[in-house]
Amino acid sequence: MAESDNPKHYKDKSIETWDAILSQVSEEEAIGYLRCSSMKHLMRFGSKGGLTIDKAIMDVMKSIRYSQKLLDVLNIIKKEGGIFKDFDGANVENLFKGKDNDKKKR
C-alpha cells in the first residue's frame, strides 16, 4: 500500500486530525504547530522509510499540505483580526522565540 500525503486514517473521522488539534490551541500555538510540521517533513526529506525519490516527493507533498494549511490559518487570522489585529511587532516576535533569545540570556 502506497503512502499518501493525506492518509485515510487522518480523515476518516468526523473532523480531520489537524482541525481537532487546531481547535484546542491558541492562534500562536496553531501557527507554531503548522510551521513545525511543515519544517519536520522538509528536514526529514527522503529519510523516513528509505532513501527513495518517492519518499522524498511524499515528504515535500506533506510539507506543502502543512504550509498551505498554515497559509489558510494566517489568512483567517488576518481577515478576522486575530493576533495580528493591532500589529506592533511584538506578536510576531513571540512566534520566533527560541534559540536566539535563549542565547542572549546566557
ABEGO torsion letter per residue (X at the ends): XBBBABBAAAAABABBAAAAAAAABBAAAAAAAAAAAAAAAAAABGABGEBBAAAAAAAAAAAAAAAAAAAAAAAAAAAAGBAAABBAGAAAAAAABEAAAAAAAX
